[in-house]
Structures are given as structure tokens and as C-alpha cells.
């Protein structure tokens, strides 16, 4: 029965705040956490943009 409940819960979409909390919880250290917090608050550009520009030869 508990497997059925887990399956149903997995199908229910998470709220944006829960997704944000999960994203922050994946931080490797305090610096990564601060970077992720800045990304969510819109203060820091996403890391993927910086990597794309760094690899473009500019």
C-alpha cells in the first residue's frame, strides 16, 4: 500500500517553493548555496550562461 502512495505522490506536481527548496538542498557547500540563492533571486546570472560565454572564445 505504501508503494501506491509513493507512486501517487510522485505524480503530483511540486510547488515552485518546493522545487526551489530541493534545488538549494543540492548545494555542495556554502558558496554553492549562496550562488544558488542568488540565481533564484535573480541577482546572479545562471552558471550555464557564464560557461557558454567562456567557451565561445570571446
CHARMM internal coordinates of N, CA and C (Angstrom, degrees):
IC EDIT
DIST 1 N 1 CA 1.4470
DIST 1 CA 1 C 1.5314
ANGL 1 N 1 CA 1 C 111.29
DIST 1 C 2 N 1.3411
ANGL 1 CA 1 C 2 N 117.22
DIHE 1 N 1 CA 1 C 2 N -39.20
DIST 2 N 2 CA 1.4580
ANGL 1 C 2 N 2 CA 119.32
DIHE 1 CA 1 C 2 N 2 CA -179.02
DIST 2 CA 2 C 1.5348
ANGL 2 N 2 CA 2 C 111.46
DIHE 1 C 2 N 2 CA 2 C -66.42
DIST 2 C 3 N 1.3185
ANGL 2 CA 2 C 3 N 117.71
DIHE 2 N 2 CA 2 C 3 N -29.39
DIST 3 N 3 CA 1.4700
ANGL 2 C 3 N 3 CA 120.99
DIHE 2 CA 2 C 3 N 3 CA 176.81
DIST 3 CA 3 C 1.5276
ANGL 3 N 3 CA 3 C 110.30
DIHE 2 C 3 N 3 CA 3 C -64.65
DIST 3 C 4 N 1.3187
ANGL 3 CA 3 C 4 N 116.44
DIHE 3 N 3 CA 3 C 4 N -38.67
DIST 4 N 4 CA 1.4648
ANGL 3 C 4 N 4 CA 121.36
DIHE 3 CA 3 C 4 N 4 CA 178.64
DIST 4 CA 4 C 1.5289
ANGL 4 N 4 CA 4 C 109.97
DIHE 3 C 4 N 4 CA 4 C -64.83
DIST 4 C 5 N 1.3077
ANGL 4 CA 4 C 5 N 117.38
DIHE 4 N 4 CA 4 C 5 N -42.40
DIST 5 N 5 CA 1.4634
ANGL 4 C 5 N 5 CA 121.30
DIHE 4 CA 4 C 5 N 5 CA 179.18
DIST 5 CA 5 C 1.5284
ANGL 5 N 5 CA 5 C 110.32
DIHE 4 C 5 N 5 CA 5 C -64.50
DIST 5 C 6 N 1.3225
ANGL 5 CA 5 C 6 N 117.66
DIHE 5 N 5 CA 5 C 6 N -42.05
DIST 6 N 6 CA 1.4620
ANGL 5 C 6 N 6 CA 121.09
DIHE 5 CA 5 C 6 N 6 CA 178.07
DIST 6 CA 6 C 1.5224
ANGL 6 N 6 CA 6 C 110.92
DIHE 5 C 6 N 6 CA 6 C -62.14
DIST 6 C 7 N 1.3187
ANGL 6 CA 6 C 7 N 116.74
DIHE 6 N 6 CA 6 C 7 N -40.53
DIST 7 N 7 CA 1.4585
ANGL 6 C 7 N 7 CA 121.12
DIHE 6 CA 6 C 7 N 7 CA 178.98
DIST 7 CA 7 C 1.5278
ANGL 7 N 7 CA 7 C 110.86
DIHE 6 C 7 N 7 CA 7 C -63.83
DIST 7 C 8 N 1.3001
ANGL 7 CA 7 C 8 N 116.90
DIHE 7 N 7 CA 7 C 8 N -44.31
DIST 8 N 8 CA 1.4632
ANGL 7 C 8 N 8 CA 120.97
DIHE 7 CA 7 C 8 N 8 CA 179.50
DIST 8 CA 8 C 1.5273
ANGL 8 N 8 CA 8 C 110.26
DIHE 7 C 8 N 8 CA 8 C -64.25
DIST 8 C 9 N 1.3240
ANGL 8 CA 8 C 9 N 117.73
DIHE 8 N 8 CA 8 C 9 N -42.62
DIST 9 N 9 CA 1.4605
ANGL 8 C 9 N 9 CA 121.00
DIHE 8 CA 8 C 9 N 9 CA 179.09
DIST 9 CA 9 C 1.5212
ANGL 9 N 9 CA 9 C 111.45
DIHE 8 C 9 N 9 CA 9 C -64.23
DIST 9 C 10 N 1.3064
ANGL 9 CA 9 C 10 N 117.26
DIHE 9 N 9 CA 9 C 10 N -33.65
DIST 10 N 10 CA 1.4649
ANGL 9 C 10 N 10 CA 120.73
DIHE 9 CA 9 C 10 N 10 CA 178.89
DIST 10 CA 10 C 1.5244
ANGL 10 N 10 CA 10 C 111.50
DIHE 9 C 10 N 10 CA 10 C -68.34
DIST 10 C 11 N 1.3142
ANGL 10 CA 10 C 11 N 117.32
DIHE 10 N 10 CA 10 C 11 N -26.12
DIST 11 N 11 CA 1.4632
ANGL 10 C 11 N 11 CA 121.37
DIHE 10 CA 10 C 11 N 11 CA -179.16
DIST 11 CA 11 C 1.5292
ANGL 11 N 11 CA 11 C 112.95
DIHE 10 C 11 N 11 CA 11 C -84.50
DIST 11 C 12 N 1.3254
ANGL 11 CA 11 C 12 N 117.03
DIHE 11 N 11 CA 11 C 12 N -17.93
DIST 12 N 12 CA 1.4575
ANGL 11 C 12 N 12 CA 120.87
DIHE 11 CA 11 C 12 N 12 CA -179.83
DIST 12 CA 12 C 1.5268
ANGL 12 N 12 CA 12 C 108.59
DIHE 11 C 12 N 12 CA 12 C -79.64
DIST 12 C 13 N 1.3347
ANGL 12 CA 12 C 13 N 117.09
DIHE 12 N 12 CA 12 C 13 N 126.39
DIST 13 N 13 CA 1.4689
ANGL 12 C 13 N 13 CA 118.99
DIHE 12 CA 12 C 13 N 13 CA -178.86
DIST 13 CA 13 C 1.5303
ANGL 13 N 13 CA 13 C 111.43
DIHE 12 C 13 N 13 CA 13 C -64.70
DIST 13 C 14 N 1.3328
ANGL 13 CA 13 C 14 N 115.22
DIHE 13 N 13 CA 13 C 14 N 144.20
DIST 14 N 14 CA 1.4552
ANGL 13 C 14 N 14 CA 121.03
DIHE 13 CA 13 C 14 N 14 CA 178.93
DIST 14 CA 14 C 1.5256
ANGL 14 N 14 CA 14 C 109.44
DIHE 13 C 14 N 14 CA 14 C -85.44
DIST 14 C 15 N 1.3227
ANGL 14 CA 14 C 15 N 115.91
DIHE 14 N 14 CA 14 C 15 N 153.83
DIST 15 N 15 CA 1.4557
ANGL 14 C 15 N 15 CA 120.66
DIHE 14 CA 14 C 15 N 15 CA 176.11
DIST 15 CA 15 C 1.5274
ANGL 15 N 15 CA 15 C 109.59
DIHE 14 C 15 N 15 CA 15 C -73.82
DIST 15 C 16 N 1.3214
ANGL 15 CA 15 C 16 N 116.50
DIHE 15 N 15 CA 15 C 16 N 162.46
DIST 16 N 16 CA 1.4617
ANGL 15 C 16 N 16 CA 120.20
DIHE 15 CA 15 C 16 N 16 CA 179.55
DIST 16 CA 16 C 1.5178
ANGL 16 N 16 CA 16 C 110.85
DIHE 15 C 16 N 16 CA 16 C -62.12
DIST 16 C 17 N 1.3172
ANGL 16 CA 16 C 17 N 117.16
DIHE 16 N 16 CA 16 C 17 N -37.98
DIST 17 N 17 CA 1.4646
ANGL 16 C 17 N 17 CA 119.02
DIHE 16 CA 16 C 17 N 17 CA 179.75
DIST 17 CA 17 C 1.5247
ANGL 17 N 17 CA 17 C 111.29
DIHE 16 C 17 N 17 CA 17 C -66.34
DIST 17 C 18 N 1.3317
ANGL 17 CA 17 C 18 N 117.38
DIHE 17 N 17 CA 17 C 18 N -34.92
DIST 18 N 18 CA 1.4686
ANGL 17 C 18 N 18 CA 119.85
DIHE 17 CA 17 C 18 N 18 CA 177.19
DIST 18 CA 18 C 1.5282
ANGL 18 N 18 CA 18 C 110.55
DIHE 17 C 18 N 18 CA 18 C -69.64
DIST 18 C 19 N 1.3262
ANGL 18 CA 18 C 19 N 116.89
DIHE 18 N 18 CA 18 C 19 N -38.85
DIST 19 N 19 CA 1.4654
ANGL 18 C 19 N 19 CA 120.13
DIHE 18 CA 18 C 19 N 19 CA 176.38
DIST 19 CA 19 C 1.5311
ANGL 19 N 19 CA 19 C 110.77
DIHE 18 C 19 N 19 CA 19 C -63.03
DIST 19 C 20 N 1.3470
ANGL 19 CA 19 C 20 N 116.23
DIHE 19 N 19 CA 19 C 20 N -41.52
DIST 20 N 20 CA 1.4601
ANGL 19 C 20 N 20 CA 120.43
DIHE 19 CA 19 C 20 N 20 CA 178.08
DIST 20 CA 20 C 1.5269
ANGL 20 N 20 CA 20 C 110.84
DIHE 19 C 20 N 20 CA 20 C -63.26
DIST 20 C 21 N 1.3263
ANGL 20 CA 20 C 21 N 116.58
DIHE 20 N 20 CA 20 C 21 N -44.39
DIST 21 N 21 CA 1.4673
ANGL 20 C 21 N 21 CA 120.30
DIHE 20 CA 20 C 21 N 21 CA 179.23
DIST 21 CA 21 C 1.5232
ANGL 21 N 21 CA 21 C 111.11
DIHE 20 C 21 N 21 CA 21 C -61.24
DIST 21 C 22 N 1.3310
ANGL 21 CA 21 C 22 N 116.60
DIHE 21 N 21 CA 21 C 22 N -42.00
DIST 22 N 22 CA 1.4658
ANGL 21 C 22 N 22 CA 120.47
DIHE 21 CA 21 C 22 N 22 CA 178.34
DIST 22 CA 22 C 1.5296
ANGL 22 N 22 CA 22 C 110.98
DIHE 21 C 22 N 22 CA 22 C -63.37
DIST 22 C 23 N 1.3327
ANGL 22 CA 22 C 23 N 116.41
DIHE 22 N 22 CA 22 C 23 N -40.23
DIST 23 N 23 CA 1.4615
ANGL 22 C 23 N 23 CA 121.39
DIHE 22 CA 22 C 23 N 23 CA 179.07
DIST 23 CA 23 C 1.5284
ANGL 23 N 23 CA 23 C 110.50
DIHE 22 C 23 N 23 CA 23 C -63.65
DIST 23 C 24 N 1.3333
ANGL 23 CA 23 C 24 N 117.13
DIHE 23 N 23 CA 23 C 24 N -44.49
DIST 24 N 24 CA 1.4564
ANGL 23 C 24 N 24 CA 120.76
DIHE 23 CA 23 C 24 N 24 CA 179.19
DIST 24 CA 24 C 1.5212
ANGL 24 N 24 CA 24 C 111.52
DIHE 23 C 24 N 24 CA 24 C -66.60
DIST 24 C 25 N 1.3085
ANGL 24 CA 24 C 25 N 117.27
DIHE 24 N 24 CA 24 C 25 N -34.57
DIST 25 N 25 CA 1.4719
ANGL 24 C 25 N 25 CA 121.34
DIHE 24 CA 24 C 25 N 25 CA -179.15
DIST 25 CA 25 C 1.5242
ANGL 25 N 25 CA 25 C 111.94
DIHE 24 C 25 N 25 CA 25 C -66.82
DIST 25 C 26 N 1.3178
ANGL 25 CA 25 C 26 N 118.22
DIHE 25 N 25 CA 25 C 26 N -18.74
DIST 26 N 26 CA 1.4589
ANGL 25 C 26 N 26 CA 121.79
DIHE 25 CA 25 C 26 N 26 CA -179.83
DIST 26 CA 26 C 1.5286
ANGL 26 N 26 CA 26 C 112.83
DIHE 25 C 26 N 26 CA 26 C -84.76
DIST 26 C 27 N 1.3251
ANGL 26 CA 26 C 27 N 117.68
DIHE 26 N 26 CA 26 C 27 N -0.09
DIST 27 N 27 CA 1.4661
ANGL 26 C 27 N 27 CA 121.39
DIHE 26 CA 26 C 27 N 27 CA -178.89
DIST 27 CA 27 C 1.5301
ANGL 27 N 27 CA 27 C 110.23
DIHE 26 C 27 N 27 CA 27 C -61.70
DIST 27 C 28 N 1.3136
ANGL 27 CA 27 C 28 N 115.28
DIHE 27 N 27 CA 27 C 28 N 139.18
DIST 28 N 28 CA 1.4652
ANGL 27 C 28 N 28 CA 121.05
DIHE 27 CA 27 C 28 N 28 CA -177.59
DIST 28 CA 28 C 1.5260
ANGL 28 N 28 CA 28 C 112.32
DIHE 27 C 28 N 28 CA 28 C -80.03
DIST 28 C 29 N 1.3284
ANGL 28 CA 28 C 29 N 117.29
DIHE 28 N 28 CA 28 C 29 N -32.33
DIST 29 N 29 CA 1.4573
ANGL 28 C 29 N 29 CA 121.42
DIHE 28 CA 28 C 29 N 29 CA -179.62
DIST 29 CA 29 C 1.5258
ANGL 29 N 29 CA 29 C 108.78
DIHE 28 C 29 N 29 CA 29 C -155.23
DIST 29 C 30 N 1.3316
ANGL 29 CA 29 C 30 N 116.77
DIHE 29 N 29 CA 29 C 30 N -176.64
DIST 30 N 30 CA 1.4664
ANGL 29 C 30 N 30 CA 120.98
DIHE 29 CA 29 C 30 N 30 CA -176.19
DIST 30 CA 30 C 1.5247
ANGL 30 N 30 CA 30 C 111.48
DIHE 29 C 30 N 30 CA 30 C -65.06
DIST 30 C 31 N 1.3232
ANGL 30 CA 30 C 31 N 117.81
DIHE 30 N 30 CA 30 C 31 N -33.82
DIST 31 N 31 CA 1.4636
ANGL 30 C 31 N 31 CA 121.14
DIHE 30 CA 30 C 31 N 31 CA 179.68
DIST 31 CA 31 C 1.5275
ANGL 31 N 31 CA 31 C 110.83
DIHE 30 C 31 N 31 CA 31 C -68.59
DIST 31 C 32 N 1.3250
ANGL 31 CA 31 C 32 N 115.45
DIHE 31 N 31 CA 31 C 32 N -41.71
DIST 32 N 32 CA 1.4562
ANGL 31 C 32 N 32 CA 120.51
DIHE 31 CA 31 C 32 N 32 CA 176.62
DIST 32 CA 32 C 1.5227
ANGL 32 N 32 CA 32 C 109.81
DIHE 31 C 32 N 32 CA 32 C -64.29
DIST 32 C 33 N 1.3267
ANGL 32 CA 32 C 33 N 117.35
DIHE 32 N 32 CA 32 C 33 N -40.01
DIST 33 N 33 CA 1.4593
ANGL 32 C 33 N 33 CA 121.51
DIHE 32 CA 32 C 33 N 33 CA 178.48
DIST 33 CA 33 C 1.5232
ANGL 33 N 33 CA 33 C 110.93
DIHE 32 C 33 N 33 CA 33 C -61.85
DIST 33 C 34 N 1.3272
ANGL 33 CA 33 C 34 N 116.63
DIHE 33 N 33 CA 33 C 34 N -45.28
DIST 34 N 34 CA 1.4654
ANGL 33 C 34 N 34 CA 120.13
DIHE 33 CA 33 C 34 N 34 CA 179.04
DIST 34 CA 34 C 1.5239
ANGL 34 N 34 CA 34 C 111.42
DIHE 33 C 34 N 34 CA 34 C -63.07
DIST 34 C 35 N 1.3177
ANGL 34 CA 34 C 35 N 117.38
DIHE 34 N 34 CA 34 C 35 N -39.43
DIST 35 N 35 CA 1.4582
ANGL 34 C 35 N 35 CA 121.30
DIHE 34 CA 34 C 35 N 35 CA 177.92
DIST 35 CA 35 C 1.5265
ANGL 35 N 35 CA 35 C 110.42
DIHE 34 C 35 N 35 CA 35 C -63.43
DIST 35 C 36 N 1.3165
ANGL 35 CA 35 C 36 N 115.80
DIHE 35 N 35 CA 35 C 36 N -45.65
DIST 36 N 36 CA 1.4620
ANGL 35 C 36 N 36 CA 120.29
DIHE 35 CA 35 C 36 N 36 CA 179.86
DIST 36 CA 36 C 1.5304
ANGL 36 N 36 CA 36 C 110.94
DIHE 35 C 36 N 36 CA 36 C -63.75
DIST 36 C 37 N 1.3284
ANGL 36 CA 36 C 37 N 117.11
DIHE 36 N 36 CA 36 C 37 N -39.92
DIST 37 N 37 CA 1.4585
ANGL 36 C 37 N 37 CA 120.16
DIHE 36 CA 36 C 37 N 37 CA 178.27
DIST 37 CA 37 C 1.5265
ANGL 37 N 37 CA 37 C 110.49
DIHE 36 C 37 N 37 CA 37 C -62.79
DIST 37 C 38 N 1.3283
ANGL 37 CA 37 C 38 N 116.24
DIHE 37 N 37 CA 37 C 38 N -41.39
DIST 38 N 38 CA 1.4597
ANGL 37 C 38 N 38 CA 120.35
DIHE 37 CA 37 C 38 N 38 CA 177.19
DIST 38 CA 38 C 1.5134
ANGL 38 N 38 CA 38 C 112.22
DIHE 37 C 38 N 38 CA 38 C -63.28
DIST 38 C 39 N 1.3293
ANGL 38 CA 38 C 39 N 116.64
DIHE 38 N 38 CA 38 C 39 N -39.87
DIST 39 N 39 CA 1.4658
ANGL 38 C 39 N 39 CA 120.51
DIHE 38 CA 38 C 39 N 39 CA 178.17
DIST 39 CA 39 C 1.5241
ANGL 39 N 39 CA 39 C 110.46
DIHE 38 C 39 N 39 CA 39 C -62.01
DIST 39 C 40 N 1.3154
ANGL 39 CA 39 C 40 N 117.12
DIHE 39 N 39 CA 39 C 40 N -42.45
DIST 40 N 40 CA 1.4612
ANGL 39 C 40 N 40 CA 120.54
DIHE 39 CA 39 C 40 N 40 CA -178.79
DIST 40 CA 40 C 1.5267
ANGL 40 N 40 CA 40 C 111.77
DIHE 39 C 40 N 40 CA 40 C -69.03
DIST 40 C 41 N 1.3180
ANGL 40 CA 40 C 41 N 116.42
DIHE 40 N 40 CA 40 C 41 N -31.90
DIST 41 N 41 CA 1.4582
ANGL 40 C 41 N 41 CA 120.33
DIHE 40 CA 40 C 41 N 41 CA -179.93
DIST 41 CA 41 C 1.5226
ANGL 41 N 41 CA 41 C 112.25
DIHE 40 C 41 N 41 CA 41 C -84.92
DIST 41 C 42 N 1.3281
ANGL 41 CA 41 C 42 N 116.49
DIHE 41 N 41 CA 41 C 42 N -6.53
DIST 42 N 42 CA 1.4563
ANGL 41 C 42 N 42 CA 120.77
DIHE 41 CA 41 C 42 N 42 CA 177.44
DIST 42 CA 42 C 1.5199
ANGL 42 N 42 CA 42 C 114.13
DIHE 41 C 42 N 42 CA 42 C 81.76
DIST 42 C 43 N 1.3313
ANGL 42 CA 42 C 43 N 117.59
DIHE 42 N 42 CA 42 C 43 N 11.22
DIST 43 N 43 CA 1.4633
ANGL 42 C 43 N 43 CA 120.39
DIHE 42 CA 42 C 43 N 43 CA -179.54
DIST 43 CA 43 C 1.5104
ANGL 43 N 43 CA 43 C 112.02
DIHE 42 C 43 N 43 CA 43 C -84.07
DIST 43 C 44 N 1.3116
ANGL 43 CA 43 C 44 N 117.34
DIHE 43 N 43 CA 43 C 44 N -27.15
DIST 44 N 44 CA 1.4580
ANGL 43 C 44 N 44 CA 122.33
DIHE 43 CA 43 C 44 N 44 CA -174.25
DIST 44 CA 44 C 1.5219
ANGL 44 N 44 CA 44 C 107.87
DIHE 43 C 44 N 44 CA 44 C -120.49
DIST 44 C 45 N 1.3320
ANGL 44 CA 44 C 45 N 116.19
DIHE 44 N 44 CA 44 C 45 N 137.70
DIST 45 N 45 CA 1.4584
ANGL 44 C 45 N 45 CA 117.52
DIHE 44 CA 44 C 45 N 45 CA 177.51
DIST 45 CA 45 C 1.5293
ANGL 45 N 45 CA 45 C 109.42
DIHE 44 C 45 N 45 CA 45 C -69.53
DIST 45 C 46 N 1.3047
ANGL 45 CA 45 C 46 N 117.42
DIHE 45 N 45 CA 45 C 46 N 150.02
DIST 46 N 46 CA 1.4714
ANGL 45 C 46 N 46 CA 120.37
DIHE 45 CA 45 C 46 N 46 CA 179.52
DIST 46 CA 46 C 1.5276
ANGL 46 N 46 CA 46 C 111.48
DIHE 45 C 46 N 46 CA 46 C -57.97
DIST 46 C 47 N 1.3249
ANGL 46 CA 46 C 47 N 116.09
DIHE 46 N 46 CA 46 C 47 N 146.49
DIST 47 N 47 CA 1.4621
ANGL 46 C 47 N 47 CA 121.41
DIHE 46 CA 46 C 47 N 47 CA -178.27
DIST 47 CA 47 C 1.5228
ANGL 47 N 47 CA 47 C 111.59
DIHE 46 C 47 N 47 CA 47 C -61.21
DIST 47 C 48 N 1.3121
ANGL 47 CA 47 C 48 N 118.35
DIHE 47 N 47 CA 47 C 48 N -32.86
DIST 48 N 48 CA 1.4592
ANGL 47 C 48 N 48 CA 119.94
DIHE 47 CA 47 C 48 N 48 CA -177.03
DIST 48 CA 48 C 1.5167
ANGL 48 N 48 CA 48 C 111.02
DIHE 47 C 48 N 48 CA 48 C -65.28
DIST 48 C 49 N 1.3254
ANGL 48 CA 48 C 49 N 118.34
DIHE 48 N 48 CA 48 C 49 N -32.62
DIST 49 N 49 CA 1.4601
ANGL 48 C 49 N 49 CA 120.85
DIHE 48 CA 48 C 49 N 49 CA 177.85
DIST 49 CA 49 C 1.5231
ANGL 49 N 49 CA 49 C 110.00
DIHE 48 C 49 N 49 CA 49 C -65.88
DIST 49 C 50 N 1.3245
ANGL 49 CA 49 C 50 N 116.95
DIHE 49 N 49 CA 49 C 50 N -43.75
DIST 50 N 50 CA 1.4594
ANGL 49 C 50 N 50 CA 120.51
DIHE 49 CA 49 C 50 N 50 CA 179.08
DIST 50 CA 50 C 1.5136
ANGL 50 N 50 CA 50 C 111.55
DIHE 49 C 50 N 50 CA 50 C -63.16
DIST 50 C 51 N 1.3137
ANGL 50 CA 50 C 51 N 116.62
DIHE 50 N 50 CA 50 C 51 N -38.53
DIST 51 N 51 CA 1.4638
ANGL 50 C 51 N 51 CA 119.85
DIHE 50 CA 50 C 51 N 51 CA 179.33
DIST 51 CA 51 C 1.5206
ANGL 51 N 51 CA 51 C 110.34
DIHE 50 C 51 N 51 CA 51 C -69.04
DIST 51 C 52 N 1.3291
ANGL 51 CA 51 C 52 N 117.62
DIHE 51 N 51 CA 51 C 52 N -37.21
DIST 52 N 52 CA 1.4514
ANGL 51 C 52 N 52 CA 120.25
DIHE 51 CA 51 C 52 N 52 CA -179.91
DIST 52 CA 52 C 1.5264
ANGL 52 N 52 CA 52 C 110.02
DIHE 51 C 52 N 52 CA 52 C -66.29
DIST 52 C 53 N 1.3348
ANGL 52 CA 52 C 53 N 117.14
DIHE 52 N 52 CA 52 C 53 N -40.71
DIST 53 N 53 CA 1.4593
ANGL 52 C 53 N 53 CA 119.65
DIHE 52 CA 52 C 53 N 53 CA 179.70
DIST 53 CA 53 C 1.5226
ANGL 53 N 53 CA 53 C 111.07
DIHE 52 C 53 N 53 CA 53 C -70.61
DIST 53 C 54 N 1.3122
ANGL 53 CA 53 C 54 N 117.90
DIHE 53 N 53 CA 53 C 54 N -36.51
DIST 54 N 54 CA 1.4448
ANGL 53 C 54 N 54 CA 120.83
DIHE 53 CA 53 C 54 N 54 CA -179.57
DIST 54 CA 54 C 1.5359
ANGL 54 N 54 CA 54 C 111.00
DIHE 53 C 54 N 54 CA 54 C -66.23
DIST 54 C 55 N 1.3006
ANGL 54 CA 54 C 55 N 117.49
DIHE 54 N 54 CA 54 C 55 N -33.25
DIST 55 N 55 CA 1.4475
ANGL 54 C 55 N 55 CA 121.02
DIHE 54 CA 54 C 55 N 55 CA -177.87
DIST 55 CA 55 C 1.5133
ANGL 55 N 55 CA 55 C 113.93
DIHE 54 C 55 N 55 CA 55 C -87.59
DIST 55 C 56 N 1.3477
ANGL 55 CA 55 C 56 N 117.66
DIHE 55 N 55 CA 55 C 56 N -3.49
DIST 56 N 56 CA 1.4465
ANGL 55 C 56 N 56 CA 119.39
DIHE 55 CA 55 C 56 N 56 CA -175.49
DIST 56 CA 56 C 1.5292
ANGL 56 N 56 CA 56 C 113.34
DIHE 55 C 56 N 56 CA 56 C -87.79
DIST 56 C 57 N 1.3409
ANGL 56 CA 56 C 57 N 118.17
DIHE 56 N 56 CA 56 C 57 N -1.51
DIST 57 N 57 CA 1.4562
ANGL 56 C 57 N 57 CA 120.83
DIHE 56 CA 56 C 57 N 57 CA 176.82
DIST 57 CA 57 C 1.5138
ANGL 57 N 57 CA 57 C 113.72
DIHE 56 C 57 N 57 CA 57 C 84.70
DIST 57 C 58 N 1.3173
ANGL 57 CA 57 C 58 N 117.33
DIHE 57 N 57 CA 57 C 58 N 13.46
DIST 58 N 58 CA 1.4658
ANGL 57 C 58 N 58 CA 120.21
DIHE 57 CA 57 C 58 N 58 CA -179.69
DIST 58 CA 58 C 1.4900
ANGL 58 N 58 CA 58 C 111.72
DIHE 57 C 58 N 58 CA 58 C -80.40
END
COOR INIT
IC SEED 1 N 1 CA 1 C
IC BUILD
